């Protein structure tokens, strides 16, 4: 049995040795980007020899999901697929690193040459010094001795000068070599990241030029939507420009890729959650030392903004230069995708690349709304009933009215039902004024009761050139004490909700028309008590 196992291991080892190994580069051709992550498709071309070939797809993102790797090839049989990390290969792909290494190699070669020349100078000097004794058995003529000494002196001076020059040159080269080493070490420690490699073993019966497709999921990419909502006037449809903000940090620029953005999120999990029993028990109450609640009554009028009137005016240049990408939409049972029909470049950086996916015209009904007690402005609200088919996702929204930027809001599609409401900001051509009517404001003491009467007048003027629909809301107090009684004396044609104290008027106003609304209420409470009224 042991011999059989050893033979099998030996056979596998021999097969592995026989497998031809090649490192190949691949190109990103398409990417489907999700809110977290992206599905990447790459292609590669390479030659396969007869038999088994071990192909290594190099320079892949480090943060790819190993379980998502898919390889297909119509030209050969796939025997196995595996994944590994490679730090050295990522260094070999860095242009700055390669340039510095090449320069370092040149400097090192110069240093070796100069050291060899210095050694030659020292050797020649030693030869000269070893032959300085010129006196032999026969003696030396004075003239020959004189000429020899002149030669020795001249040559030694020349060699010494050359030696000093070589030492200075070598010192300079060594300093440059050290600086290059420091730069290389900096790149190695700060700029170089791991890369992934996918190793695929192919088998073929004959040599073939193969084409392979590699797919995987990476966590180093994402997209998010933003919107520009524009309304030229209250008589025409509005437009909603949906912009995809796509970014990726894989370390590799995507050049001319087929790009799609999807509403799905593969990282959110696909398992149905399980509900466990919820146990309840008696707990000891917590007694807070101080609790302060600040309500609308303590805020200045300018500080209070109704939730439905959330647009705030800012000065902003009309940003209408985003590139429009021809787009098609594909829908599945659980999500939808925008497929951009032209190749796109997505560099590897944090700053997003922006493409306008669609700019549909949407029918809308426009209505003004004002709550003069809180803010003496009329806000324009657009209501969209056929918005579900627009494939909108939650995102930041810039609002424009009559070619002016009026504010920003967050589009939350989960907060709306059949009707999507968008506040387009203040319109100062519709003026609103709320004033206290002094002739109707009084305080009376009858027996043990005090009656406070308040009267308010709301004036609305339509300064636009077309009819407008406007909703006005105000309120009277609601008693929370049986000793305090509130009575609506003059309703002024409003719809009144006694449980909330809210009064509501729905008006249709002609151009340049002014309307006045008057309402009065009284509050009765015990003598010696105090209530907070306007």
Secondary structure, 3 states (H helix, E strand, C coil): CHHHHHHHHHHHHHHHHHCEEEEECCEEEEEEECCCCEEEEEEEEEEECCEEEEEEEEEECCCEEEEEEEEEECCCEEEEEEEEEEHHHHHHCCHHHHHHHHHHHHHHHHHHHHHHHHHHHHHHHHHHHHCCCCCCCCCCCHHHHHHHHHHHHHHHHHHHHHHHHHHHHHHHHHHHHHHHHHHHHHHHHHHCCCEEEEEEEEEECCCEEEEEEEEEEECCEEEEEEEEEEECCCCCCEEEEEEEEEEECCCCCEEEEEEEEECCCHHHCCCCCCCCCCCCCCCCCCCCCCCCCCCHHHCCHHHCCCCCCCCCCCCCCCCCCCCECCEEEEECCCCEEEEECCCEEECEEEEEEEEEEEEEEECCEEEEEEECCCEEEEEEEEEECCCHHHCCCCEEEEEEECCEEEEEEEECHHHCCCCEEEEEEEEEEEEEEEEECHHHCEEEEECCEEEEEEEEEEEEEECCCCCEEEEEEEECCCCCCCCCEEEEEECCCCEEECCCCEEEEEEEECCCCEEEEEEEEEEEEECCCCCCCC
